Amino acid sequence: MASKSDKLVHLSTVPLFEGCSRKELQSIAKAGDEVTMTAGTVVVEQGQLGREAFIVLDGRVTVKRAGRKIASLGSGTVVGELSLLDHGPRTATVVCDTDCTLFVIDQRHFRGVIEQSPSISMKLLATLAGNIRSLDRQYYG
């Protein structure tokens, strides 16, 4: 199990939470749980409704969309963040390539954190806007 300081280090490297203060990261860390999954375990399945996001603390996962591999991700990466924010369907399937330690935070607990620290919302919006701009440049130049 990762120590409190290890969780904060991991959370601070997650682009979704970049810009969050130590206090805000501590609130996020308290709102989630650490889980262990074995190699081959499906973390999320494309099309299924989601209510949580997963941060890879240790191990590697593969992201597939329509059965096609689109990424291999490791420590410090997050999957499921869209469902964390909107409770919509998963846009991809994620499978553990190795045994993994993941930090999971569900929508209800995350909303509680945001209600206590509204400044996190603006930081998340700025990060998401940056992601949209990056995709726009990638596809439209």
C-alpha positions as CSV (number, residue, x, y, z in Angstrom):
1,M,0.0,0.0,0.0
2,A,1.4,3.4,-1.0
3,S,2.1,5.8,1.8
4,K,0.3,9.1,2.1
5,S,3.2,11.0,0.7
6,D,3.6,8.5,-2.2
7,K,-0.1,9.1,-3.1
8,L,0.5,12.9,-3.1
9,V,3.5,12.5,-5.3
10,H,1.5,10.4,-7.8
11,L,-1.5,12.7,-7.7
12,S,0.8,15.8,-8.3
13,T,2.1,14.2,-11.5
14,V,-1.4,13.5,-12.9
15,P,-2.1,16.2,-15.6
16,L,-5.8,16.4,-14.5
17,F,-4.7,17.6,-11.1
18,E,-1.7,19.8,-12.2
19,G,-1.9,23.1,-10.5
20,C,-3.6,21.8,-7.4
21,S,-2.1,22.8,-4.1
22,R,-0.8,20.3,-1.6
23,K,-3.9,20.8,0.6
24,E,-6.2,20.1,-2.4
25,L,-4.2,17.0,-3.3
26,Q,-4.5,15.8,0.3
27,S,-8.3,16.2,0.0
28,I,-8.4,14.2,-3.2
29,A,-6.1,11.5,-1.7
30,K,-8.5,11.2,1.3
31,A,-11.5,10.8,-1.0
32,G,-10.2,7.7,-2.9
33,D,-9.0,4.2,-2.2
34,E,-6.1,2.1,-3.3
35,V,-7.0,-1.1,-5.1
36,T,-4.9,-3.9,-6.5
37,M,-5.7,-5.7,-9.8
38,T,-4.0,-8.6,-11.4
39,A,-2.7,-8.8,-15.0
40,G,-5.6,-9.3,-17.5
41,T,-8.2,-7.6,-15.3
42,V,-10.5,-5.3,-17.2
43,V,-10.5,-1.9,-15.3
44,V,-13.2,-0.2,-17.4
45,E,-15.1,-1.4,-20.5
46,Q,-16.0,0.8,-23.5
47,G,-19.6,1.8,-23.6
48,Q,-20.4,1.0,-19.9
49,L,-21.5,3.8,-17.7
50,G,-18.8,4.9,-15.3
51,R,-18.7,6.7,-12.0
52,E,-15.0,6.7,-11.2
53,A,-11.5,7.4,-12.4
54,F,-8.4,5.3,-11.8
55,I,-4.9,6.6,-11.4
56,V,-2.1,4.1,-12.1
57,L,0.2,4.1,-9.1
58,D,2.2,1.0,-10.1
59,G,2.0,-1.3,-13.2
60,R,1.0,-0.9,-16.8
61,V,-2.4,-0.8,-18.5
62,T,-3.5,-1.0,-22.2
63,V,-6.2,1.3,-23.6
64,K,-8.3,0.0,-26.4
65,R,-11.0,1.7,-28.5
66,A,-13.2,-0.5,-30.6
67,G,-10.8,-3.4,-29.9
68,R,-7.8,-1.4,-31.3
69,K,-4.9,-0.6,-29.0
70,I,-4.5,3.2,-28.7
71,A,-2.1,3.5,-25.7
72,S,-0.1,1.8,-23.1
73,L,0.0,3.7,-19.8
74,G,2.0,3.5,-16.6
75,S,2.5,5.2,-13.3
76,G,1.0,8.6,-12.8
77,T,-1.6,8.3,-15.6
78,V,-5.3,8.5,-15.2
79,V,-8.1,6.6,-17.0
80,G,-11.8,7.2,-16.6
81,E,-11.7,10.9,-15.9
82,L,-14.5,11.8,-18.3
83,S,-16.9,9.4,-16.4
84,L,-15.7,10.9,-13.2
85,L,-16.9,14.3,-14.3
86,D,-20.1,13.4,-16.3
87,H,-21.2,9.8,-15.4
88,G,-21.2,9.1,-19.2
89,P,-20.3,5.9,-21.0
90,R,-16.7,4.8,-21.1
91,T,-14.9,5.9,-24.3
92,A,-12.4,3.0,-24.2
93,T,-11.6,-0.3,-22.6
94,V,-8.7,-0.5,-20.2
95,V,-7.0,-3.7,-19.2
96,C,-4.1,-4.4,-16.8
97,D,-1.0,-5.6,-18.6
98,T,0.7,-6.3,-15.3
99,D,-0.4,-6.6,-11.7
100,C,-1.4,-3.0,-10.9
101,T,-2.0,-0.8,-8.0
102,L,-4.6,1.8,-8.8
103,F,-6.0,4.8,-6.9
104,V,-9.8,4.9,-7.5
105,I,-12.0,7.9,-6.8
106,D,-15.7,7.9,-7.4
107,Q,-17.9,10.7,-8.6
108,R,-19.7,11.2,-5.3
109,H,-16.5,11.5,-3.2
110,F,-14.9,13.7,-5.9
111,R,-17.9,16.1,-5.9
112,G,-17.5,16.4,-2.1
113,V,-13.9,17.4,-2.6
114,I,-14.9,20.0,-5.2
115,E,-17.6,21.4,-2.9
116,Q,-15.1,21.8,-0.1
117,S,-12.5,23.3,-2.5
118,P,-14.2,25.0,-5.4
119,S,-10.9,26.3,-6.7
120,I,-10.1,22.7,-7.9
121,S,-12.9,23.1,-10.5
122,M,-11.2,26.0,-12.2
123,K,-7.9,24.1,-12.3
124,L,-9.7,21.0,-13.8
125,L,-11.5,23.2,-16.4
126,A,-8.2,24.8,-17.4
127,T,-6.6,21.4,-17.8
128,L,-9.5,20.0,-19.8
129,A,-9.5,23.2,-22.0
130,G,-5.8,22.6,-22.7
131,N,-6.6,19.0,-23.7
132,I,-9.3,20.1,-26.1
133,R,-7.0,22.7,-27.6
134,S,-4.3,20.1,-28.1
135,L,-6.8,17.8,-29.8
136,D,-8.0,20.6,-32.0
137,R,-4.4,21.4,-33.1
138,Q,-3.8,17.7,-33.7
139,Y,-6.8,17.2,-35.9
140,Y,-7.3,20.6,-37.5
141,G,-3.8,22.1,-37.5
